[in-house]
Amino acid sequence: TVSNYRSDLEQFFNYLTITNPVSELDEISHHDVRAFTAMLMDEGLSAVSINRKISTLRSFFKYLQNNAMVQHNPMQKIVAPKKPKRLPVFVDESQMDKIFNGMEFEPGFEGLRDKLIIDLLYQTGMRRAELLNLTESDIDIFNNQIKVLGKRNKERIIPFHTSMRRNLEDYLAVKKTNGLTEQHLLVTMKNKPLTAQKITETVNRILATVTTSSKKSPHVLRHTFATHLLNNGADINAVKELLGHSSLAATQVYTHN
């Protein structure tokens, strides 16, 4: 979040430097923000991405106002573009079955790790950031459950199937054999925690073998987890808790699938 917000602010101020250089923050007007938004639209940015940047600027100017660094807030006259309503993209159950029962993963540590990445995302519905932060101590193999630290530092417990227990045990055994002592669950052969980019690349590569959908991100597996649970009769409130949603409205979008 911090890096995304920093990137948004840098983009806005770089734009100002070119179009309307200002010496004081109070010189920035809603016209500048509207022109910036129009430029983003011309570049083909989606309404979702533009809204994120507007949200960043809202927070920034609110902060400046609260700390008496500006007299007026240019964001008060800004209306965000409407977001198109789209259903979450998910992978069919038959396609997921092909990954776990028909796909040959590379032998050795990296093959076990890549299979576990897909297994964890699909069987728990956790977010990519939550997966990155998992440590070995978060895994309770005896009780088949994982402790996840979600948004706003909310902890939740997610159960998992016996099949993933075997995959976890195999992975941890090979990890130990290779002398990899890093406490993060997912690591490289150099004993470093896995990066977000590596997880995305792994998911994209594996999903590409079973689906032609343009969306093949870790979040697609979160959508898949929720959709398959609801399709098989799970209670929507239970799915809400498993996903770590603060509002049921966020979970209800999956019922349309």
VOPAGU-2260 file (C-alpha; in pm, 1 decimal, decimal comma):
REM VOPAGU-2260
SITE   aa  ch    i         X         Y         Z
SITE  THR   A    0       0,0       0,0       0,0
SITE  VAL   A    1     275,9     242,6      94,7
SITE  SER   A    2     470,2     181,5    -227,5
SITE  ASN   A    3     149,4     215,2    -434,7
SITE  TYR   A    4      56,9     544,6    -267,3
SITE  ARG   A    5     411,1     676,4    -309,0
SITE  SER   A    6     398,8     587,7    -678,1
SITE  ASP   A    7      61,8     766,6    -719,5
SITE  LEU   A    8     187,6    1083,8    -552,0
SITE  GLU   A    9     510,0    1085,0    -753,4
SITE  GLN   A   10     310,3    1047,0   -1074,9
SITE  PHE   A   11      81,8    1338,5    -980,8
SITE  PHE   A   12     365,8    1572,2    -885,0
SITE  ASN   A   13     568,4    1477,4   -1192,8
SITE  TYR   A   14     260,9    1567,4   -1398,3
SITE  LEU   A   15     235,9    1904,8   -1219,3
SITE  THR   A   16     604,4    1975,4   -1283,3
SITE  ILE   A   17     538,3    1949,5   -1656,1
SITE  THR   A   18     195,6    2114,9   -1682,3
SITE  ASN   A   19     167,2    2362,7   -1394,3
SITE  PRO   A   20     475,4    2394,0   -1170,1
SITE  VAL   A   21     378,1    2517,1    -822,8
SITE  SER   A   22     593,8    2650,6    -541,0
SITE  GLU   A   23     330,6    2601,8    -267,8
SITE  LEU   A   24      95,0    2310,8    -204,5
SITE  ASP   A   25    -191,9    2558,3    -163,1
SITE  GLU   A   26    -150,7    2656,6    -527,9
SITE  ILE   A   27    -279,2    2315,4    -639,6
SITE  SER   A   28    -642,3    2343,1    -751,4
SITE  HIS   A   29    -917,1    2099,8    -843,2
SITE  HIS   A   30    -849,1    2195,7   -1206,3
SITE  ASP   A   31    -503,1    2036,9   -1174,7
SITE  VAL   A   32    -649,9    1715,7   -1035,1
SITE  ARG   A   33    -919,7    1703,4   -1304,9
SITE  ALA   A   34    -659,3    1755,4   -1577,6
SITE  PHE   A   35    -446,5    1477,9   -1421,9
SITE  THR   A   36    -751,3    1245,3   -1418,7
SITE  ALA   A   37    -828,5    1330,9   -1782,4
SITE  MET   A   38    -469,3    1250,2   -1877,9
SITE  LEU   A   39    -498,2     908,9   -1707,7
SITE  MET   A   40    -821,7     839,3   -1896,8
SITE  ASP   A   41    -655,7     935,5   -2226,2
SITE  GLU   A   42    -378,4     687,1   -2147,8
SITE  GLY   A   43    -643,3     414,3   -2121,2
SITE  LEU   A   44    -622,8     358,8   -1744,4
SITE  SER   A   45    -924,2     176,5   -1600,7
SITE  ALA   A   46   -1174,0     346,0   -1368,0
SITE  VAL   A   47   -1052,5     117,9   -1086,3
SITE  SER   A   48    -690,7     235,2   -1126,0
SITE  ILE   A   49    -792,1     601,5   -1154,2
SITE  ASN   A   50   -1008,0     572,7    -841,1
SITE  ARG   A   51    -709,3     433,5    -651,2
SITE  LYS   A   52    -503,7     740,2    -748,1
SITE  ILE   A   53    -789,7     975,2    -653,8
SITE  SER   A   54    -816,9     794,1    -319,1
SITE  THR   A   55    -444,0     848,5    -264,5
SITE  LEU   A   56    -476,2    1221,8    -334,8
SITE  ARG   A   57    -782,2    1247,0    -105,9
SITE  SER   A   58    -587,0    1093,4     181,3
SITE  PHE   A   59    -284,3    1312,1     108,2
SITE  PHE   A   60    -473,9    1643,7     103,0
SITE  LYS   A   61    -678,2    1544,0     407,6
SITE  TYR   A   62    -350,7    1483,5     589,5
SITE  LEU   A   63    -215,7    1823,1     475,8
SITE  GLN   A   64    -535,0    1994,1     591,2
SITE  ASN   A   65    -537,4    1820,0     929,4
SITE  ASN   A   66    -179,3    1933,6     985,0
SITE  ALA   A   67    -251,6    2294,1     875,9
SITE  MET   A   68     -19,2    2264,5     575,5
SITE  VAL   A   69    -287,4    2379,1     327,7
SITE  GLN   A   70    -587,5    2608,8     362,8
SITE  HIS   A   71    -812,1    2444,9     106,0
SITE  ASN   A   72    -862,9    2089,1     -18,6
SITE  PRO   A   73    -883,6    2060,0    -400,7
SITE  MET   A   74   -1023,7    1705,9    -371,7
SITE  GLN   A   75   -1359,3    1828,6    -238,3
SITE  LYS   A   76   -1471,4    1911,5    -593,3
SITE  ILE   A   77   -1346,1    1589,0    -749,1
SITE  VAL   A   78   -1592,3    1316,9    -846,3
SITE  ALA   A   79   -1441,8     974,5    -907,9
SITE  PRO   A   80   -1532,4     792,7   -1232,6
SITE  LYS   A   81   -1785,9     512,7   -1200,6
SITE  LYS   A   82   -1641,6     163,7   -1186,5
SITE  PRO   A   83   -1790,9     -97,1   -1420,7
SITE  LYS   A   84   -1951,7    -387,6   -1235,5
SITE  ARG   A   85   -1769,8    -705,0   -1324,1
SITE  LEU   A   86   -1806,1   -1054,0   -1185,9
SITE  PRO   A   87   -1494,1   -1205,0   -1027,4
SITE  VAL   A   88   -1291,8   -1422,4   -1265,4
SITE  PHE   A   89   -1245,1   -1779,3   -1143,7
SITE  VAL   A   90   -1108,5   -2114,4   -1265,1
SITE  ASP   A   91   -1341,5   -2411,9   -1317,6
SITE  GLU   A   92   -1323,2   -2701,2   -1072,0
SITE  SER   A   93   -1227,7   -2940,6   -1354,2
SITE  GLN   A   94    -933,6   -2715,4   -1445,5
SITE  MET   A   95    -811,3   -2700,7   -1084,4
SITE  ASP   A   96    -843,6   -3079,1   -1072,5
SITE  LYS   A   97    -608,7   -3103,0   -1374,5
SITE  ILE   A   98    -342,1   -2906,2   -1184,2
SITE  PHE   A   99    -346,2   -3131,5    -878,4
SITE  ASN   A  100    -413,4   -3467,6   -1042,0
SITE  GLY   A  101    -275,8   -3440,4   -1394,8
SITE  MET   A  102       9,2   -3190,3   -1389,3
SITE  GLU   A  103     373,8   -3290,4   -1348,7
SITE  PHE   A  104     562,3   -3041,2   -1129,9
SITE  GLU   A  105     940,9   -3013,0   -1140,9
SITE  PRO   A  106    1116,8   -3264,5    -916,7
SITE  GLY   A  107    1288,8   -3129,6    -605,9
SITE  PHE   A  108    1244,5   -2829,9    -380,2
SITE  GLU   A  109    1117,5   -2570,9    -630,9
SITE  GLY   A  110     855,7   -2804,5    -777,6
SITE  LEU   A  111     720,7   -2883,7    -429,2
SITE  ARG   A  112     717,8   -2512,7    -343,6
SITE  ASP   A  113     534,3   -2411,6    -661,7
SITE  LYS   A  114     267,3   -2677,9    -608,1
SITE  LEU   A  115     229,0   -2561,9    -247,2
SITE  ILE   A  116     180,0   -2200,6    -360,4
SITE  ILE   A  117    -118,0   -2303,7    -576,2
SITE  ASP   A  118    -247,6   -2534,2    -302,4
SITE  LEU   A  119    -230,1   -2265,5     -32,9
SITE  LEU   A  120    -399,5   -1997,8    -242,5
SITE  TYR   A  121    -674,1   -2231,7    -364,5
SITE  GLN   A  122    -743,4   -2415,9     -39,0
SITE  THR   A  123    -739,4   -2110,0     188,9
SITE  GLY   A  124    -837,4   -1814,8     -33,5
SITE  MET   A  125    -572,8   -1599,2     132,6
SITE  ARG   A  126    -438,1   -1284,6     -32,3
SITE  ARG   A  127     -92,6   -1275,8    -191,1
SITE  ALA   A  128      40,9   -1044,4      81,9
SITE  GLU   A  129     -91,0   -1282,2     349,3
SITE  LEU   A  130      81,5   -1574,8     178,9
SITE  LEU   A  131     410,4   -1382,2     159,4
SITE  ASN   A  132     402,1   -1311,7     533,7
SITE  LEU   A  133     332,2   -1671,3     641,5
SITE  THR   A  134     594,4   -1822,0     871,0
SITE  GLU   A  135     647,3   -2185,9     964,0
SITE  SER   A  136     503,1   -2113,0    1310,2
SITE  ASP   A  137     173,6   -2004,4    1149,9
SITE  ILE   A  138     117,9   -2358,5    1020,7
SITE  ASP   A  139     -53,3   -2600,2    1260,8
SITE  ILE   A  140      -6,6   -2929,6    1076,4
SITE  PHE   A  141    -141,7   -3135,2    1368,5
SITE  ASN   A  142    -480,8   -2956,7    1358,3
SITE  ASN   A  143    -483,6   -2886,9     981,1
SITE  GLN   A  144    -513,1   -2509,5    1016,0
SITE  ILE   A  145    -323,0   -2190,5     932,0
SITE  LYS   A  146    -310,5   -1860,5    1120,8
SITE  VAL   A  147    -329,5   -1568,1     876,6
SITE  LEU   A  148    -264,0   -1200,2     949,8
SITE  GLY   A  149    -497,3   -1003,2     722,9
SITE  LYS   A  150    -581,3    -640,6     653,7
SITE  ARG   A  151    -589,2    -402,8     951,9
SITE  ASN   A  152    -386,7    -663,3    1146,6
SITE  LYS   A  153    -686,7    -892,9    1188,8
SITE  GLU   A  154    -593,7   -1254,6    1254,9
SITE  ARG   A  155    -803,8   -1545,1    1134,2
SITE  ILE   A  156    -773,1   -1924,4    1138,6
SITE  ILE   A  157    -826,4   -2114,3     812,8
SITE  PRO   A  158    -864,3   -2495,3     803,9
SITE  PHE   A  159    -716,0   -2702,5     522,3
SITE  HIS   A  160    -763,3   -3047,5     371,5
SITE  THR   A  161    -548,7   -3351,8     449,8
SITE  SER   A  162    -410,4   -3347,5      94,4
SITE  MET   A  163    -242,1   -3013,0     163,6
SITE  ARG   A  164    -109,2   -3144,7     492,1
SITE  ARG   A  165      90,7   -3403,2     293,0
SITE  ASN   A  166     216,4   -3134,2      53,8
SITE  LEU   A  167     321,6   -2916,0     348,4
SITE  GLU   A  168     502,1   -3203,2     519,7
SITE  ASP   A  169     687,9   -3295,3     198,1
SITE  TYR   A  170     786,5   -2932,2     134,4
SITE  LEU   A  171     905,4   -2864,7     490,7
SITE  ALA   A  172    1108,2   -3188,4     492,6
SITE  VAL   A  173    1289,3   -3095,2     168,3
SITE  LYS   A  174    1333,2   -2737,4     289,8
SITE  LYS   A  175    1506,4   -2868,0     602,9
SITE  THR   A  176    1717,3   -3116,0     401,7
SITE  ASN   A  177    1843,5   -2826,9     186,8
SITE  GLY   A  178    1951,2   -2637,2     499,0
SITE  LEU   A  179    1702,3   -2354,5     437,6
SITE  THR   A  180    1649,6   -2200,5     780,4
SITE  GLU   A  181    1455,3   -1883,3     686,7
SITE  GLN   A  182    1139,0   -1879,7     901,3
SITE  HIS   A  183     916,6   -1749,2     622,5
SITE  LEU   A  184     728,3   -2049,7     485,5
SITE  LEU   A  185     802,8   -1981,2     119,0
SITE  VAL   A  186    1167,6   -1926,0      32,8
SITE  THR   A  187    1415,4   -1940,1    -254,9
SITE  MET   A  188    1706,6   -2182,1    -284,5
SITE  LYS   A  189    1923,3   -1892,9    -159,0
SITE  ASN   A  190    1731,9   -1898,5     172,4
SITE  LYS   A  191    1555,0   -1568,0     102,5
SITE  PRO   A  192    1178,9   -1504,3     143,1
SITE  LEU   A  193     988,9   -1534,7    -183,2
SITE  THR   A  194     891,4   -1205,9    -351,5
SITE  ALA   A  195     542,4   -1098,9    -459,3
SITE  GLN   A  196     658,8   -1097,1    -820,5
SITE  LYS   A  197     781,2   -1458,0    -798,9
SITE  ILE   A  198     447,5   -1576,7    -658,3
SITE  THR   A  199     256,0   -1397,0    -935,1
SITE  GLU   A  200     486,2   -1542,5   -1203,3
SITE  THR   A  201     444,2   -1893,9   -1060,1
SITE  VAL   A  202      63,6   -1871,2   -1047,2
SITE  ASN   A  203      47,3   -1721,4   -1396,9
SITE  ARG   A  204     268,0   -1994,7   -1543,0
SITE  ILE   A  205      74,1   -2281,2   -1382,4
SITE  LEU   A  206    -275,8   -2146,1   -1454,3
SITE  ALA   A  207    -174,0   -2085,0   -1817,5
SITE  THR   A  208    -155,6   -2464,8   -1859,6
SITE  VAL   A  209    -528,7   -2508,8   -1782,2
SITE  THR   A  210    -703,4   -2180,5   -1876,0
SITE  THR   A  211    -692,1   -1932,2   -2161,4
SITE  SER   A  212    -832,4   -1650,2   -1945,4
SITE  SER   A  213    -628,8   -1329,0   -1958,4
SITE  LYS   A  214    -650,3   -1305,1   -1577,6
SITE  LYS   A  215    -428,8   -1559,0   -1404,7
SITE  SER   A  216    -321,9   -1379,1   -1085,6
SITE  PRO   A  217    -307,8   -1505,6    -723,7
SITE  HIS   A  218    -630,8   -1311,9    -664,2
SITE  VAL   A  219    -804,9   -1527,9    -926,1
SITE  LEU   A  220    -738,5   -1827,3    -698,6
SITE  ARG   A  221    -897,0   -1633,7    -409,9
SITE  HIS   A  222   -1204,5   -1579,5    -630,6
SITE  THR   A  223   -1193,9   -1948,0    -726,2
SITE  PHE   A  224   -1180,5   -2058,3    -360,8
SITE  ALA   A  225   -1488,4   -1849,8    -271,4
SITE  THR   A  226   -1688,2   -1943,6    -582,5
SITE  HIS   A  227   -1625,3   -2317,8    -546,7
SITE  LEU   A  228   -1720,3   -2311,2    -177,9
SITE  LEU   A  229   -2049,8   -2134,9    -247,1
SITE  ASN   A  230   -2122,0   -2359,5    -547,3
SITE  ASN   A  231   -2086,4   -2658,9    -317,3
SITE  GLY   A  232   -2327,9   -2527,8     -55,8
SITE  ALA   A  233   -2103,3   -2343,5     191,7
SITE  ASP   A  234   -2267,7   -2083,9     417,8
SITE  ILE   A  235   -2193,3   -1730,7     293,5
SITE  ASN   A  236   -2111,3   -1608,1     645,9
SITE  ALA   A  237   -1853,2   -1884,7     681,7
SITE  VAL   A  238   -1697,7   -1786,1     347,3
SITE  LYS   A  239   -1691,7   -1421,6     464,8
SITE  GLU   A  240   -1491,4   -1522,1     775,3
SITE  LEU   A  241   -1252,8   -1742,5     576,4
SITE  LEU   A  242   -1181,3   -1461,5     329,8
SITE  GLY   A  243   -1131,6   -1208,0     608,9
SITE  HIS   A  244   -1393,6    -969,4     470,6
SITE  SER   A  245   -1512,0    -700,4     712,2
SITE  SER   A  246   -1845,9    -668,7     530,4
SITE  LEU   A  247   -2081,9    -929,6     389,4
SITE  ALA   A  248   -2136,3    -705,5      86,3
SITE  ALA   A  249   -1782,3    -786,4     -31,4
SITE  THR   A  250   -1858,4   -1160,6     -15,6
SITE  GLN   A  251   -2199,5   -1141,9    -183,5
SITE  VAL   A  252   -2044,7   -1061,7    -522,7
SITE  TYR   A  253   -1946,0   -1432,0    -544,0
SITE  THR   A  254   -2310,3   -1542,7    -524,9
SITE  HIS   A  255   -2362,5   -1393,0    -873,8
SITE  ASN   A  256   -2104,4   -1634,4   -1013,8
